[in-house]
Amino acid sequence: MTDKKAILPEGANPMGLYSPGIVSGGFLFIAGQVGRGPDGTIGATIEEQTRFTLENMRAVLQAAGCDFKDVVKANVYITKPEYFPAFNPIYMEYFPEPRPARATIIAALVDEKFLIEIEAIAKLP
């Protein structure tokens, strides 16, 4: 028997064949979240997409009984290095001290409309 439970926030509509979150071994593993709003709108700017991405992450965290304070690791993928200065202050609004370990990677994303994707691991409370 496996210690693995899928997390699907209410109203979530994954764009692919994956679980938005998986709880296993005392941790929540959050799939990459992108800058798409609850109505399906894709943010027009890096700032808007960053907020949509983090709100999507919040929904997965809350569905598992967690919050941003529980995140221990985050991987951030942005499509252009010049987006970093606009992204970082918004990211800091969501994550309290001590902030999680983080990697920030410049990468092409599956759909060129997306400017950012964030995946994370949280420790269950």
C-alpha positions in Angstrom: 0.0 0.0 0.0 1.3 3.4 -0.9 1.4 6.5 1.3 0.1 8.8 -1.5 -3.0 11.0 -1.7 -4.0 13.3 -4.5 -5.0 16.9 -3.6 -7.5 18.6 -5.9 -8.6 22.0 -4.7 -12.3 22.9 -5.2 -12.9 24.4 -8.6 -9.4 23.3 -9.9 -9.2 22.4 -13.5 -5.8 20.9 -14.2 -4.6 21.4 -17.8 -3.0 18.0 -18.1 -2.8 14.5 -16.7 -1.5 15.2 -13.2 -2.6 15.9 -9.7 -2.2 19.6 -8.5 -0.8 18.2 -5.3 0.3 14.9 -3.8 0.5 14.2 0.0 3.1 11.6 0.9 5.5 11.0 3.7 4.4 14.0 5.7 4.9 16.4 2.8 2.8 18.1 0.1 4.3 18.1 -3.4 2.7 20.8 -5.5 2.7 20.5 -9.2 3.9 23.4 -11.3 1.3 26.2 -11.1 1.1 28.8 -13.9 -0.3 32.3 -14.4 -3.9 31.4 -15.2 -6.7 33.0 -13.2 -9.7 31.1 -11.8 -11.8 32.1 -14.8 -9.1 30.7 -17.2 -7.7 34.1 -18.0 -3.9 34.1 -18.6 -2.2 37.1 -16.9 -0.9 39.8 -19.4 2.2 40.7 -17.4 4.7 38.9 -15.2 3.2 40.7 -12.2 -0.3 39.5 -12.9 0.9 36.0 -13.8 3.0 35.8 -10.6 -0.1 36.6 -8.5 -2.3 34.1 -10.4 0.5 31.5 -10.0 0.8 32.0 -6.2 -3.0 32.1 -5.7 -3.2 28.8 -7.5 -0.5 27.5 -5.2 -2.4 28.8 -2.2 -5.5 26.8 -3.3 -3.5 23.6 -3.3 -1.8 24.4 0.0 -5.1 25.1 1.7 -6.8 22.0 0.2 -4.1 20.0 2.1 -4.4 22.0 5.3 -1.2 24.0 4.7 -0.2 27.6 4.0 2.8 29.4 2.5 4.6 29.3 5.9 4.8 25.5 5.5 6.6 25.6 2.1 10.2 24.3 2.5 11.3 24.3 -1.2 10.2 26.1 -4.3 11.4 25.9 -7.9 10.6 29.0 -10.0 10.7 28.9 -13.8 10.6 32.2 -15.6 10.9 32.7 -19.3 13.1 35.8 -19.3 15.8 37.0 -16.8 14.4 40.6 -17.0 11.2 39.3 -15.3 13.1 38.6 -12.1 13.0 42.1 -10.6 9.2 42.3 -11.0 8.6 38.8 -9.8 10.7 38.7 -6.7 8.9 41.4 -4.6 5.5 39.7 -5.2 7.0 36.3 -4.3 8.3 37.8 -1.0 4.7 39.1 -0.1 3.5 35.5 0.0 6.3 33.7 1.8 7.0 34.7 5.4 10.5 34.4 7.0 12.2 32.0 7.0 11.5 31.8 3.3 11.8 28.4 1.6 14.9 27.2 -0.2 14.5 28.2 -3.8 15.9 27.7 -7.3 15.0 30.2 -10.0 15.5 28.9 -13.5 15.2 30.7 -16.9 13.3 28.2 -19.1 10.9 27.8 -21.9 7.5 26.7 -20.7 5.2 24.3 -22.4 2.8 27.0 -23.6 4.5 30.3 -24.7 1.7 32.3 -23.2 2.9 31.5 -19.7 5.8 33.6 -18.3 6.2 31.8 -15.0 5.6 28.4 -13.4 6.3 27.5 -9.7 6.4 24.1 -8.1 6.9 23.5 -4.4 7.2 21.1 -1.5 5.5 21.9 1.9 5.8 20.1 5.2 2.4 19.1 6.5 1.6 20.8 9.9 
